[in-house]
């Protein structure tokens, strides 16, 4: 990865990883639905402004807008609400780690959807290891763990599963249709705002009570963690491809846990540390990253043994937008 792309990847990890901190602060005074509406409105303003400035054409077919509306529910409104609701009951760091289970759910849903992707032994082992890490995070042996915290943990896991379904849906119905991913993302966020605005008389009944701390968290969550982060995401996709960009998955939980501990004073229990390591190892194994790294090291050793000039490893570069969802999976 080029130095400029590496800096963007680190910036993206910080922005997305800090979202869980901002959500935790925002739900101190706002309902989860209010947080979602504010976040989506601010993010949509940023993205649609860029779409207009770059003169990117939005979709016009009614069928495409129907898919985008469904994606707005599945990839934005429902999971964002669930993370907000969940963080009223669990720490922001734990929510960030549970978000990292999205690739595990994606692999399960891809296998169940009959898309032809085979579940190899290493992938099944990665799935088993990853979900064992979730069990360590939930820690059912702790007194009271199956009471107050469990609903919040389940909500965050359901949100991660929503992202997984949306990823599969995107690959099947949205990508490869001739629309730039930036246009799809802007249209999806715009559809999210419209849908939530229509439902606002039902879900936004409480008076809004903003403090400077909460207002700053909402601005950061909407403008930086949603709008600017999406732009970084698509720039990385264009420059490095989907496979390299997806490595941000391994950085988000680290940022979320670190900010939760340093800024909010959240406890760093042993099971959070151990569960995070087990989940990320399971994700890496299920995605084939560990076996691919071993093959690359073996190939490099073979080239050196044959006294041939070193060659670059196989490029894991997917065309931007070939498998990337218009709404990146992050809480």
Secondary structure as the mmCIF struct_conf table of DSSP 4:
data_model
#
loop_
_struct_conf.conf_type_id
_struct_conf.id
_struct_conf.beg_label_comp_id
_struct_conf.beg_label_asym_id
_struct_conf.beg_label_seq_id
_struct_conf.end_label_comp_id
_struct_conf.end_label_asym_id
_struct_conf.end_label_seq_id
HELX_RH_AL_P HELX_RH_AL_P1 UNK A 3 UNK A 26
TURN_TY1_P TURN_TY1_P1 UNK A 27 UNK A 29
BEND BEND1 UNK A 30 UNK A 30
HELX_RH_AL_P HELX_RH_AL_P2 UNK A 32 UNK A 53
TURN_TY1_P TURN_TY1_P2 UNK A 54 UNK A 55
HELX_LH_PP_P HELX_LH_PP_P1 UNK A 56 UNK A 59
HELX_RH_AL_P HELX_RH_AL_P3 UNK A 62 UNK A 71
HELX_RH_PI_P HELX_RH_PI_P1 UNK A 72 UNK A 77
HELX_RH_AL_P HELX_RH_AL_P4 UNK A 78 UNK A 87
TURN_TY1_P TURN_TY1_P3 UNK A 88 UNK A 89
BEND BEND2 UNK A 90 UNK A 90
HELX_RH_AL_P HELX_RH_AL_P5 UNK A 92 UNK A 99
TURN_TY1_P TURN_TY1_P4 UNK A 100 UNK A 101
HELX_RH_AL_P HELX_RH_AL_P6 UNK A 102 UNK A 112
TURN_TY1_P TURN_TY1_P5 UNK A 113 UNK A 114
BEND BEND3 UNK A 116 UNK A 116
HELX_RH_AL_P HELX_RH_AL_P7 UNK A 121 UNK A 138
TURN_TY1_P TURN_TY1_P6 UNK A 140 UNK A 141
BEND BEND4 UNK A 142 UNK A 142
TURN_TY1_P TURN_TY1_P7 UNK A 143 UNK A 144
HELX_RH_PI_P HELX_RH_PI_P2 UNK A 145 UNK A 149
HELX_RH_AL_P HELX_RH_AL_P8 UNK A 150 UNK A 173
TURN_TY1_P TURN_TY1_P8 UNK A 174 UNK A 176
BEND BEND5 UNK A 177 UNK A 178
HELX_RH_AL_P HELX_RH_AL_P9 UNK A 181 UNK A 203
BEND BEND6 UNK A 206 UNK A 206
HELX_LH_PP_P HELX_LH_PP_P2 UNK A 207 UNK A 208
HELX_RH_AL_P HELX_RH_AL_P10 UNK A 212 UNK A 219
HELX_RH_PI_P HELX_RH_PI_P3 UNK A 220 UNK A 228
HELX_RH_AL_P HELX_RH_AL_P11 UNK A 229 UNK A 240
HELX_RH_AL_P HELX_RH_AL_P12 UNK A 242 UNK A 245
HELX_RH_3T_P HELX_RH_3T_P1 UNK A 246 UNK A 248
HELX_RH_AL_P HELX_RH_AL_P13 UNK A 249 UNK A 264
HELX_RH_AL_P HELX_RH_AL_P14 UNK A 270 UNK A 286
TURN_TY1_P TURN_TY1_P9 UNK A 287 UNK A 288
HELX_RH_AL_P HELX_RH_AL_P15 UNK A 289 UNK A 305
TURN_TY1_P TURN_TY1_P10 UNK A 306 UNK A 307
HELX_LH_PP_P HELX_LH_PP_P3 UNK A 312 UNK A 315
HELX_LH_PP_P HELX_LH_PP_P4 UNK A 318 UNK A 319
TURN_TY1_P TURN_TY1_P11 UNK A 320 UNK A 321
BEND BEND7 UNK A 322 UNK A 323
BEND BEND8 UNK A 326 UNK A 327
#
